[in-house]
């Protein structure tokens, strides 16, 4: 079997993990402030990243110039994006936030890719991407909430749309660095800085948690977020994205809302509509069409 399927499988598995996390983490949000929970997710992952990096590669260092670059990437791509996601959900509906955050992201990744890597936007990618966009739109809007264009949600809508732009740039910004350093090393350092920059935003949240009453479900959610959603997922996603190419890889983010729908069914007995099933078929067809194109590893522009 062509080795590229390992990387496509990695993208699908990670996107499914992130989607399932909606179900895993929803109950934990009743106990933890969302930003505090995000800090626990990334902050507790940092020692694991450095330990694995030391064991696997023998050292953890980077040149100061690269460290400063990753500090900026961590500030924008971890601290900024995570907080923005929380507030986008607060100021608009979940359906709006999901659609405006997820759907445009791969499009912007494809448009901005030439600034960071030498990737061609092929006809197959365009056709498969269009089918996947139709599919993910049906999945999100086929739920109970639907799309709400009320002016009351304008701030949240704009914030969610901005996340897709900044998120695409964040994904692309690490590609040139991974041409020189492993995805593990790059992920370790930008998550370290993302956690450090996020810490001040949790100042008023620690005392609101009744730490003595935490149940097994809370610890399970934390462990899942730290080890699976962060340590495993970031390394696999970045490594797979580097091998497949940013434009193609980001279309696999459309698996996230599909997995979230399944998580809603499993954890909360939420229904699945016919439109969501139709959307899943369109999305799967589009992603299969994209993944069957022969493609060499993308050349990366120096930074």
C-alpha positions in Angstrom: 0.0 0.0 0.0 1.2 3.5 -0.9 2.7 5.2 2.2 0.6 8.3 1.6 -2.5 6.4 3.0 -0.9 6.3 6.4 -0.8 10.1 6.5 -4.4 10.4 5.2 -5.5 7.9 7.9 -3.6 10.0 10.4 -5.5 13.1 9.4 -8.9 11.3 9.6 -8.1 9.8 13.0 -7.0 13.1 14.5 -10.0 15.0 13.1 -12.3 12.3 14.5 -10.5 12.7 17.9 -11.1 16.4 17.9 -14.7 16.0 16.9 -15.3 13.4 19.6 -13.9 15.8 22.1 -17.0 17.9 21.8 -18.8 15.1 23.6 -16.0 14.3 26.0 -15.5 17.9 27.1 -19.1 19.2 27.2 -19.8 18.0 30.7 -16.5 19.3 32.0 -17.4 22.8 30.9 -20.0 22.9 33.7 -17.1 22.7 36.2 -14.2 24.5 34.5 -14.1 27.9 32.9 -13.4 27.2 29.1 -10.1 29.1 29.1 -8.9 27.3 32.2 -9.9 24.0 30.7 -7.9 25.0 27.5 -4.9 25.9 29.7 -5.0 22.6 31.5 -5.2 20.8 28.1 -2.1 22.5 26.7 -0.2 23.3 29.9 -0.3 19.7 31.2 0.7 18.4 27.8 4.0 20.4 27.8 6.0 18.0 30.1 4.9 15.1 28.0 6.0 16.8 24.8 9.5 17.6 26.1 9.9 14.1 27.6 9.0 12.4 24.4 11.2 14.8 22.4 14.2 14.1 24.7 13.7 10.4 24.5 13.2 10.3 20.8 15.7 12.9 19.5 18.2 13.1 22.4 17.8 16.9 22.9 15.1 19.6 23.0 17.0 22.7 21.9 16.4 25.1 19.0 18.2 28.2 17.8 17.0 31.4 19.5 15.7 32.8 16.2 13.5 29.8 15.7 12.3 29.8 19.4 11.2 33.4 18.9 9.3 32.5 15.8 7.6 29.6 17.6 6.7 31.9 20.5 4.8 34.1 18.1 3.2 31.1 16.5 2.1 29.8 19.9 0.7 33.2 20.9 -1.4 33.4 17.8 -2.1 29.8 17.0 -2.7 28.4 20.5 -3.5 31.3 22.9 -5.3 33.5 20.4 -7.2 30.9 18.5 -8.4 28.9 21.6 -9.7 32.1 23.3 -11.3 33.3 20.1 -13.1 29.9 19.7 -14.5 30.2 23.2 -15.8 33.7 22.6 -17.2 32.9 19.1 -19.3 30.2 20.7 -20.4 32.7 23.3 -21.5 35.4 20.9 -23.2 33.3 18.2 -24.9 29.9 17.8 -22.9 26.7 17.8 -24.0 26.0 14.2 -22.9 29.4 13.1 -19.6 29.1 14.9 -19.0 25.6 13.5 -19.8 26.5 9.9 -17.9 29.8 9.8 -14.9 28.4 11.6 -14.6 25.0 9.8 -15.9 25.5 6.3 -13.7 28.4 5.1 -10.5 27.2 6.8 -9.3 24.8 4.1 -10.1 27.4 1.4 -7.9 30.0 3.0 -5.2 27.3 3.5 -5.3 26.6 -0.2 -5.3 30.3 -1.1 -2.4 31.3 1.3 -0.3 28.1 0.7 1.9 29.7 -2.1 3.1 32.2 0.5 4.7 29.4 2.5 5.0 26.3 0.4 5.1 25.4 -3.3 1.7 23.6 -3.7 -0.4 23.6 -6.8 -4.2 24.0 -6.6 -5.3 21.2 -8.9 -8.6 20.6 -10.5 -9.1 17.4 -8.5 -8.5 19.3 -5.3 -11.0 21.9 -6.3 -13.7 19.4 -7.2 -13.1 17.2 -4.1 -12.9 20.3 -1.9 -16.2 21.6 -3.3 -18.0 18.3 -2.6 -16.5 18.3 0.9 -17.7 21.8 1.5 -21.2 20.9 0.5 -21.1 17.9 2.7 -19.9 19.7 5.8 -22.4 22.5 5.3 -25.2 19.9 5.2 -23.8 18.2 8.4 -23.7 21.5 10.3 -26.9 23.1 9.0 -28.8 19.8 9.0 -28.9 19.9 12.8 -31.6 21.4 14.9 -30.1 24.9 15.1 -29.5 25.7 11.5 -27.9 29.0 10.3 -28.9 32.1 12.1 -28.0 35.4 10.4 -29.5 37.7 13.0 -27.6 40.9 13.7 -27.4 39.7 17.4 -24.8 37.2 16.3 -22.7 39.4 14.1 -19.8 39.7 16.5 -19.6 36.0 17.0 -20.0 35.3 13.3 -17.2 37.7 12.4 -15.0 36.2 15.1 -15.7 32.6 13.9 -14.9 33.6 10.3 -11.7 35.3 11.4 -10.6 32.1 13.2 -10.7 30.3 9.9 -8.4 32.9 8.3 -5.9 33.0 11.2 -6.1 29.2 11.7 -5.1 28.6 8.1 -2.2 31.0 8.4 -1.2 29.2 11.7 -1.2 25.8 10.0 0.9 27.1 7.1 3.4 29.0 9.3 4.8 25.8 10.8 5.3 24.1 7.4 8.7 25.7 6.6 10.0 25.0 10.1 9.1 21.3 9.7 11.3 21.2 6.7 14.2 21.6 9.1 12.9 20.2 12.4 10.6 17.4 13.3 6.9 18.0 13.8 7.4 16.8 17.4 10.0 19.5 18.1 8.0 22.3 16.4 4.8 21.3 18.2 6.6 21.0 21.6 7.8 24.6 21.5 4.8 26.4 20.1 2.5 24.6 22.6 4.9 25.6 25.4 4.6 29.3 24.5 0.9 29.0 23.8 0.3 27.7 27.3 2.5 30.4 28.9 0.7 33.2 27.1 -2.7 31.7 28.1 -1.9 31.4 31.8 -2.7 35.1 32.7 -6.2 34.7 31.2 -7.0 32.0 33.8 -6.2 34.2 36.8 -9.8 34.5 38.0 -10.8 30.9 37.3 -8.8 28.7 39.6 -10.7 29.6 42.7 -14.1 28.9 41.1 -13.4 25.2 40.8 -14.2 22.9 43.7 -11.2 20.7 43.1 -12.1 18.3 45.9 -15.4 17.3 44.2 -13.9 16.4 40.8 -15.2 13.1 39.6 -13.7 10.4 37.4 -15.4 11.9 34.4 -13.6 15.2 34.9 -10.2 13.5 35.1 -11.1 11.4 32.1 -11.9 14.5 30.1 -8.6 16.1 31.1 -6.5 13.0 30.3 -8.2 12.7 26.9 -7.6 16.3 26.1 -4.0 16.3 27.2 -2.7 12.9 25.9 -5.0 12.2 23.0 -6.3 15.6 21.7 -3.0 17.4 22.2 0.1 15.3 22.5 -0.9 12.6 20.0 -3.1 14.7 17.8 -0.8 17.7 17.2 2.2 15.5 16.4 0.3 13.2 14.0 -1.6 16.1 12.3 1.5 18.2 11.7 3.6 15.3 10.5 0.7 14.2 8.1 0.1 17.7 6.9 3.8 18.1 6.1 3.8 14.9 4.0 0.4 15.4 2.3 0.5 19.2 1.9 -1.3 21.9 3.8 -4.0 22.5 1.2 -5.1 18.9 1.0 -4.7 18.2 4.7 -6.9 21.0 5.9 -9.9 19.7 4.0 -9.8 16.7 6.3 -10.8 19.1 9.1 -14.3 18.5 7.7 -14.3 15.2 9.6 -14.4 17.2 12.9 -18.1 18.2 12.7 -19.1 14.8 11.4 -17.4 13.2 14.4 -19.0 15.7 16.7 -22.4 14.7 15.4 -21.6 11.0 16.2 -20.3 12.0 19.6 -23.6 13.8 20.3 -25.5 10.6 19.4 -23.2 8.4 21.6 -22.9 10.7 24.7 -26.1 12.7 24.7 -28.5 10.6 22.5 -28.8 13.5 20.0 -30.5 12.5 16.7 -28.9 12.5 13.3 -31.0 13.9 10.4 -31.2 12.8 6.8 -29.4 15.9 5.7 -26.5 15.1 8.0 -26.3 11.6 6.5 -26.4 13.1 3.0 -23.7 15.6 4.0 -21.5 12.8 5.3 -21.7 11.0 2.0 -20.8 14.1 0.0 -17.9 14.9 2.4 -16.5 11.4 2.3 -16.7 11.3 -1.5 -14.9 14.6 -1.7 -12.1 13.6 0.7 -11.6 10.2 -1.1 -11.4 12.1 -4.4 -8.8 14.4 -3.0 -6.7 11.7 -1.4 -6.5 9.5 -4.6 -4.6 12.2 -6.5 -1.0 11.4 -7.0 1.1 14.0 -5.3 4.7 14.4 -4.4 5.7 16.0 -1.1 5.5 19.8 -1.2 8.6 21.9 -1.5 8.8 24.4 1.3 9.8 28.0 1.0 12.5 29.1 3.5 11.6 31.7 6.1 
